[in-house]
Amino acid sequence: MMQKSYVHRINRPARIACLVLFIATLITAQLLLNGVTAHAAQATMSWSAPTTYSDGSALSGLKGYKLYTGTASGSYSNPVDVGNANSYTMTGLNDGATYYFAVTAYDSLGNTSGYSNEIKLTTPATAGSGGSASAYTVTASAGSGGSITPSGATVVSSGASQAYTVTPATGYYISSVTVDGTQVAANIAGGAPYSYSFTNVSASHTIAASFAVRSYHIVASAGSNGTVSPADTWAVYNTSQTISITPASGYQVADVTVDGKSVGPVTSYTFNNLAADHTVAATFGNQGYTITASAGANGSITPTGTATVSAGSTPTYTVTPATGYYVASVTVDGTAVVSNIPGGAGYSYTFTSVAASHTLSASFAMRSYHVVATAGTGGSVTPPDSWVAYNTSQTIGITPASGYQVADVAVDGKSVGAVTSYTFNNLSADHTVAATFAAGYSITASAGANGTITPTGTSAVTAGSSKTYTITPNTGYYLQSVVVDGTTVASNVPGGAAYSYTFNNLSGSHTISATFDVRYYNIATTAGTGGSITAGSWALYNTSPVITITPASGKKIASVTVDGVSVGALSSYTFSNVSADHAISATFM
């Protein structure tokens, strides 16, 4: 009996974890029965055990494996549970047939991996009587930086063909392809793939590919009156390369194009993460100079930074202080050209007919705002003239002289009333305050709880004028007393009514005060013949008195009327939250 064996190895991650190395050995046995040669093929497969689940945690409770067989790729039937073993021999395979094998692992909890890598095996065809069956192995391998397809060991029938494709990874090229130890291709340009076919196979072979990192060609060119560096260079894949552009003395960069597209008059350009060839082209213009502009805190200069300007040009720069600040100084080439510009105004500077490089700088300081206060006859203001820092506060006091009162206060020309002080908050502008005074007196008005007096507080009044005050009790209260300069002028004003008092032909200062007390409301009761009703009374505001109706012996209540409206034959009636006078009457029968 003759036999041939073939080995195929592939690594692929599994899903329970990693379903590891998969090996297949194909054996074809020839049997001579009654002068007829019969062939029986078998394949022995082995694999290494997974050690983790797909989330990286340790695999525990591995129970076994299932081996799947099919005659089409990815289509399997009749899996064989081989138990917790790492190899299995599949017998009864047909000669000259192609089979596909895969294996899964499972644990004691029923978790199952995905399929392993698929193994394709073709059993050798049988020859006629006295002939021989042959199959060979082609082993393919690839170094880092690329791949070969198919990879690993492939069983090829005698006389058959097998094609291979070698593909470099991005940024790599094929540096060498060897077949049976002899180089068949080298240094394939541009990262292109390569194909190789074994035809009419009559022996086992090897094919191996190696790869190297690509370098990309960067060509930089410079027009007249300038240089680029480096001008011609090769840069390794995924690295960076900077091209410097330098104008000759008296010239400036006019434009730079990268791969045919303008990137402006830059003096350097960097290619990052290189993955292609590139070109850089620089052109240069007529003589030019630089102007470097800078601004301190709390203001700006436009344009800022370093700018390249042509000879003879007239560039203008604008200096602008931030709100609440002023331009403290502008210097050109180290010499102050302006300082302390008032009012927070901006400033412009123009370089005329530029013939050299220059510097321009600006500094700023916080503004102070002018607050001017004036007082007419009969009073004073404090402070009358002050400078106050931006965003701070300033209070102006207005004080009438003896026998005078504040007549009016105007802030920035607008009346704010007869106030005795005025505060500017968060100052950001100049201001004026003007106070006027008039001879006169004051009236101080106050009210106790449960009522009001209008106007309240201290009021300034002029000599000979009149002033009226209105005193109003709250609901449920009445005016108990009004006192003027310590003397009661009104008391116990009935019915919760309001009261007015007028000071006439004023010739001095006065006080007026009011007090209030809670009201009582009259509950009038009447009873007809044949019964009685609770005697009438005065009820305190917001209380709830109860009135009782009682029929005489042998009588009963006919009707009860409240404020003229019948409420039925009630034996008692409650006035809730009294806030008015009421009348209640009862009749009997």
Secondary structure as the mmCIF struct_conf table of DSSP 4:
data_model
#
loop_
_struct_conf.conf_type_id
_struct_conf.id
_struct_conf.beg_label_comp_id
_struct_conf.beg_label_asym_id
_struct_conf.beg_label_seq_id
_struct_conf.end_label_comp_id
_struct_conf.end_label_asym_id
_struct_conf.end_label_seq_id
STRN STRN1 VAL A 7 ILE A 10
BEND BEND1 ARG A 15 ALA A 17
STRN STRN2 PHE A 22 LEU A 33
TURN_TY1_P TURN_TY1_P1 ASN A 34 GLY A 35
STRN STRN3 VAL A 36 TRP A 47
HELX_LH_PP_P HELX_LH_PP_P1 SER A 48 PRO A 50
STRN STRN4 THR A 52 THR A 52
TURN_TY1_P TURN_TY1_P2 SER A 54 ASP A 55
BEND BEND2 GLY A 56 GLY A 56
HELX_LH_PP_P HELX_LH_PP_P2 SER A 57 SER A 57
STRN STRN5 ALA A 58 ALA A 58
HELX_LH_PP_P HELX_LH_PP_P3 LEU A 59 LEU A 59
STRN STRN6 LEU A 62 ALA A 72
TURN_TY1_P TURN_TY1_P3 SER A 73 GLY A 74
STRN STRN7 SER A 75 GLY A 83
BEND BEND3 ASN A 84 ASN A 84
BEND BEND4 ASN A 86 ASN A 86
STRN STRN8 SER A 87 LEU A 93
HELX_LH_PP_P HELX_LH_PP_P4 ASN A 94 ASN A 94
TURN_TY1_P TURN_TY1_P4 ASP A 95 GLY A 96
STRN STRN9 THR A 98 ASP A 107
TURN_TY1_P TURN_TY1_P5 SER A 108 LEU A 109
STRN STRN10 THR A 112 THR A 112
STRN STRN11 ILE A 119 THR A 122
HELX_LH_PP_P HELX_LH_PP_P5 THR A 123 ALA A 127
BEND BEND5 GLY A 128 GLY A 128
TURN_TY1_P TURN_TY1_P6 SER A 129 GLY A 130
STRN STRN12 ALA A 135 ALA A 142
TURN_TY1_P TURN_TY1_P7 SER A 144 GLY A 145
STRN STRN13 GLY A 146 THR A 149
BEND BEND6 PRO A 150 PRO A 150
STRN STRN14 GLY A 152 SER A 157
TURN_TY1_P TURN_TY1_P8 SER A 158 GLY A 159
STRN STRN15 GLN A 162 PRO A 168
HELX_LH_PP_P HELX_LH_PP_P6 ALA A 169 ALA A 169
TURN_TY1_P TURN_TY1_P9 THR A 170 GLY A 171
STRN STRN16 TYR A 172 VAL A 179
TURN_TY1_P TURN_TY1_P10 ASP A 180 GLY A 181
STRN STRN17 THR A 182 ALA A 186
HELX_RH_3T_P HELX_RH_3T_P1 ALA A 189 GLY A 191
STRN STRN18 TYR A 194 PHE A 198
BEND BEND7 ASN A 200 ASN A 200
BEND BEND8 ALA A 203 ALA A 203
STRN STRN19 HIS A 205 VAL A 213
STRN STRN20 SER A 215 ALA A 222
TURN_TY1_P TURN_TY1_P11 SER A 224 ASN A 225
STRN STRN21 GLY A 226 SER A 229
BEND BEND9 PRO A 230 ALA A 231
STRN STRN22 ASP A 232 VAL A 236
TURN_TY1_P TURN_TY1_P12 TYR A 237 ASN A 238
STRN STRN23 GLN A 241 PRO A 247
HELX_LH_PP_P HELX_LH_PP_P7 ALA A 248 ALA A 248
TURN_TY1_P TURN_TY1_P13 SER A 249 GLY A 250
STRN STRN24 GLN A 252 VAL A 258
TURN_TY1_P TURN_TY1_P14 ASP A 259 GLY A 260
STRN STRN25 LYS A 261 GLY A 264
BEND BEND10 PRO A 265 PRO A 265
BEND BEND11 THR A 267 THR A 267
STRN STRN26 SER A 268 PHE A 271
BEND BEND12 ASN A 273 ASN A 273
BEND BEND13 ALA A 276 ALA A 276
STRN STRN27 HIS A 278 GLY A 285
BEND BEND14 ASN A 286 ASN A 286
STRN STRN28 GLY A 288 ALA A 295
TURN_TY1_P TURN_TY1_P15 ALA A 297 ASN A 298
STRN STRN29 GLY A 299 THR A 302
BEND BEND15 PRO A 303 PRO A 303
STRN STRN30 GLY A 305 SER A 310
TURN_TY1_P TURN_TY1_P16 ALA A 311 GLY A 312
STRN STRN31 THR A 316 PRO A 321
HELX_LH_PP_P HELX_LH_PP_P8 ALA A 322 ALA A 322
TURN_TY1_P TURN_TY1_P17 THR A 323 GLY A 324
STRN STRN32 TYR A 325 VAL A 332
TURN_TY1_P TURN_TY1_P18 ASP A 333 GLY A 334
STRN STRN33 THR A 335 SER A 339
HELX_RH_3T_P HELX_RH_3T_P2 PRO A 342 GLY A 344
STRN STRN34 TYR A 347 THR A 350
BEND BEND16 SER A 353 SER A 353
BEND BEND17 ALA A 356 ALA A 356
STRN STRN35 HIS A 358 MET A 366
STRN STRN36 SER A 368 ALA A 375
TURN_TY1_P TURN_TY1_P19 THR A 377 GLY A 378
STRN STRN37 GLY A 379 THR A 382
BEND BEND18 PRO A 383 PRO A 384
STRN STRN38 ASP A 385 ALA A 389
TURN_TY1_P TURN_TY1_P20 TYR A 390 ASN A 391
STRN STRN39 GLN A 394 PRO A 400
HELX_LH_PP_P HELX_LH_PP_P9 ALA A 401 ALA A 401
TURN_TY1_P TURN_TY1_P21 SER A 402 GLY A 403
STRN STRN40 TYR A 404 VAL A 411
TURN_TY1_P TURN_TY1_P22 ASP A 412 GLY A 413
STRN STRN41 LYS A 414 GLY A 417
BEND BEND19 ALA A 418 ALA A 418
BEND BEND20 THR A 420 THR A 420
STRN STRN42 SER A 421 PHE A 424
BEND BEND21 ASN A 426 ASN A 426
BEND BEND22 ALA A 429 ALA A 429
STRN STRN43 HIS A 431 ALA A 447
TURN_TY1_P TURN_TY1_P23 ALA A 449 ASN A 450
STRN STRN44 GLY A 451 THR A 454
BEND BEND23 PRO A 455 PRO A 455
STRN STRN45 GLY A 457 THR A 462
TURN_TY1_P TURN_TY1_P24 ALA A 463 GLY A 464
STRN STRN46 LYS A 467 PRO A 473
HELX_LH_PP_P HELX_LH_PP_P10 ASN A 474 ASN A 474
TURN_TY1_P TURN_TY1_P25 THR A 475 GLY A 476
STRN STRN47 TYR A 477 VAL A 484
TURN_TY1_P TURN_TY1_P26 ASP A 485 GLY A 486
STRN STRN48 THR A 487 VAL A 493
HELX_RH_3T_P HELX_RH_3T_P3 PRO A 494 GLY A 496
STRN STRN49 TYR A 499 PHE A 503
BEND BEND24 ASN A 505 ASN A 505
BEND BEND25 GLY A 508 GLY A 508
STRN STRN50 HIS A 510 VAL A 518
STRN STRN51 TYR A 520 ALA A 527
TURN_TY1_P TURN_TY1_P27 THR A 529 GLY A 530
STRN STRN52 GLY A 531 ILE A 533
HELX_LH_PP_P HELX_LH_PP_P11 THR A 534 GLY A 536
STRN STRN53 SER A 537 LEU A 540
TURN_TY1_P TURN_TY1_P28 TYR A 541 ASN A 542
STRN STRN54 VAL A 546 PRO A 551
HELX_LH_PP_P HELX_LH_PP_P12 ALA A 552 ALA A 552
TURN_TY1_P TURN_TY1_P29 SER A 553 GLY A 554
STRN STRN55 ILE A 557 VAL A 562
TURN_TY1_P TURN_TY1_P30 ASP A 563 GLY A 564
STRN STRN56 VAL A 565 GLY A 568
BEND BEND26 ALA A 569 ALA A 569
BEND BEND27 SER A 571 SER A 571
STRN STRN57 SER A 572 THR A 574
BEND BEND28 ASN A 577 ASN A 577
BEND BEND29 ALA A 580 ALA A 580
STRN STRN58 HIS A 582 PHE A 588
#
